[in-house]
Amino acid sequence: MDGSDGRIVVLVVIAVILFAVGRRFQRTMDTWAGWGKAVKAAADAAAKIPGARSAAWAAVRSMIMIGLGALILFAVVANAIRFG
């Protein structure tokens, strides 16, 4: 291999190294952007937790009240049938 072939091989090796570094850099940038989006999504989800918790407790209280109302109604109807 003479001098010009060696230079071509060196240029090809440098080009492959630059390509690999560029691809790694692009992947790093994409991963960094994805991490930023994930942090924002987590913050948005964390902000929704208190509202979801209060809605869940409101639903439980509502279900208890409806259950008590149904129980009272059942007792009234049972007494009406028994004494009617």
Secondary structure, DSSP 8 states (H G I E B T S, - for coil): --HHHHHHHHHHHHHHHHHHHHHHHHHHHHHHHHHHHHHHHHHHHHHHHHHHHHHHHHHHHHHHHHHHHHHHHHHHHHHHHHH-
